[in-house]
Each structure stands twice: as structure tokens, then as C-alpha cells.
């Protein structure tokens, strides 16, 4: 008698034939499987998070809620996701995280062979959390550079992002492959470019990555060419509340695709970085997902601020928050907009930033701030939707290149998660479903 035993989750569209067949094989012991039927993808997620070890999750491709995030959650729980298709499916499920694809109709031997190849047997009554790795589905390295621009409202963050992108577009080393991404919850880059339309934008590109892995040509087709500026624009969210459509794994995959399709990606993001550890709320972490991802994976993070007491205070607070979030201080580039023209006042501002940052984050030091004087010609230029003056853009490009020359580009574009130790007994005991 074999000791082989698999604990399998199942979810399917209504009246799926295979679903009933697998249940019958499991009940009659024709398959060494304990088959737990789920009524939806949300139930699959809940059971994966409950702490019990699962061998595999067999899910119909017609099941509502099946996407890259669900497959990633299954893999991180040590559960091999297997997708059942009608045989003529055009979706490449293995590209978005599936361990295997099972085409209908199939027999008992076929599903058993897939379980033996991709899933791990579990002991009867096991309730521990499996630590078996089911492949590496994180975004791989080798992509283009990423420059993320953040700052408090009213400090010229979007204008600085446009200037950096325009400077990168003028650099022959990038070969004309530069993208400007609007990742702010209150997006405005489409307005500043007089784009006329915001579809497709960030939301559509992320949605495309939920169930597919588009090639670079498809990614570039989702952006708007700005021929006179030398880069392509990815418009942002149409409404602030649309952040709920940005699923975390799909967002990571989108950023990876952008960096593979372009030599340089410049992102205009928010400065809100709070996560569950800071607030106790997963919703807050999801809302800030764009900013958290773009700052931790960036080659350079440009932080904008203004002159004066309030401007310096906000700039320093943002720098300290970035350091606390895990951003390497050497990759931070402070920018003081509307800086005074007096060398003495500029020196005082730089000293104040260094001193205050040293108090908030002891031992932290960044490069000297880039001082940008006020220009009266910027507002008419933005109003006309014209390219920014080259003399305005050049210092930003040079400052970013100087940071990259000193610290180099990152070797991976993936958002790396450090393993978290778990104290035995702290997760409770999983019961029988």
C-alpha cells in the first residue's frame, strides 16, 4: 500500500466536468488525493493563508479571480498551482506563475503524473506550513535603469520627473528608449503633456499583466510617444481610488516589463511609504504599493523639496522615511526647487538638511542637494505643452548620472523580500477543512 498522499485545493467554473471527475477519483481512492472543493478564488486564498500545508491548487482558467497574484500566493505557500484549460486556450499560464497546465479532457493518470512532478506529498493530518520552494517567479534582472522621483505636494516632483526623462531621451546611450511613468495616486502627467487621452494607461498595463506576460512590443504599444521630448509616456490612474485595481504581483510584473522594454524608466511617485508594519493595515500598504515598490527597486531616488523652513522640513522628513524604508542613502539625490541664488544661503540650506537628517536618521548622509533656481519661463512652457528648456533639464541628467557613476546600477529589477523567521507554535494549529 502506497504512502503517497496529496492535499489538493480545487476551484472551477460552474458545472465543470473535470471538477466532478477529480472529486469522484479522490472519494473512491483512485487518486491518492484529499480533494478540497472551493467555491471561488477568494476561498482558495483564504485556505492558503490559513496555515495548512497544501500540495497543489487545481484551478479552472474560467474561475473568476484567477490571476498572477493568486498563483504567486499559492507558490509562496508551497502549493503548486495547476491550471485546467479547455485545450484551445491562448493564455500562457506558465509565464505568469502556473506550475503546469492541464488540458481537458484528462484522465486519472495524467493528473497524478503532474502531481508527482510538481507537487509535494504531505502526511495525513499535517498542519505545518510547507517551506518547499516551487520555482523562482520573481522578476529577473538585466533590465533598464529606474529613476524614481518623489516629494511633497507642490515641490515640482512631476516637472523634475519630466526634466530627467527629457535629459535621458537626449542621451544617445539610451537609444531613444526612455519611458516616463506616472505612478502617483493623483496623476497629472497626461495633463502636463496635453495628452488628450489617458487610455491606455497604468491601470490597463497592470491589468494586462494579471494573466499574461506581454512582450516588449506590446508594452511599448501601451505608452504614448512624445516625439518632441524623446520619451514615451505612461499616463497614471484616472481617479485616486483606482489604486484598488493595482494587484501587487501584477504591478511588479509591469515594472519588470517596462525595464525590459526601455533602457531607462523614470517614475513620478508619491512620498507615502507606510505599510502594514507601520500602520497595522494591509489596505494602507496596498494603497502605497506603487511608491514602496518604485523606491526600493530604483537605481536612483530623486527627492524634491522647497526652500524655506517648511520646504526643508518636508524634504528631510521624506529622506528619513526613505532610509527607514530600506533605500540606500547613497542612492538618494535631494533637489531643492526654487533655491536661493545666493551661494551663502544655498550653503546654509545644505547644512540644515544634513544636520536635520543626521538627527532623524543618525549616521545617514546623502550627496549634496541639487539647487534649482526659480525659472519664470516654466509655467508658460507647461501651459503650452511644449518640451522643457534643455538648459533646465541638463543639470538633472548630469546629477543622476553622477549618482549612478558612484554607486552603479542595481543587478536585479525584482522586489526582493527577505525571509521572515517564524516562532514555532505562533501560527496556531490548522484544522481539517
Secondary structure, 3 states (H helix, E strand, C coil): CCCCCEEEEEECCCCCHHHHHHHHHHHCCCCCEEEEEECCHHHHHHHHCCCCCCCEEEEECCCCCCCHHHHHHHHHCCCEEEEEECCCCCCCHHHHCCCEEEECCCCHHHHHHHHHHHCCCCCCCCCCCCCCCCCCCCCCCCCCEEEEEEECCCCCHHHHHHHHHHHHHCCHHHCCCEEEEECCCCCCHHHHCCCCCCCCCHHHHHHHCCCCCCCHHHHHHCCEEECCCCEEEECCCCCHHHHHHCCHHHHHHHHHHHHHHCCEEEEECCCCCCCHHHHCCHHHHHHCHHHHHHHHCCCEEEEEEECCHHHHHHHHHHHHHHHHCCCCHHHEEEEEEEECCCHHHHHHHHHHHHHHHHHHCCCCCCCCCEEEECCCHHHHHHHHCCCCCHHHHHHHHHHHHHHHHHHCCCCCCCCCCCCCCCCCCCCCCCCCC
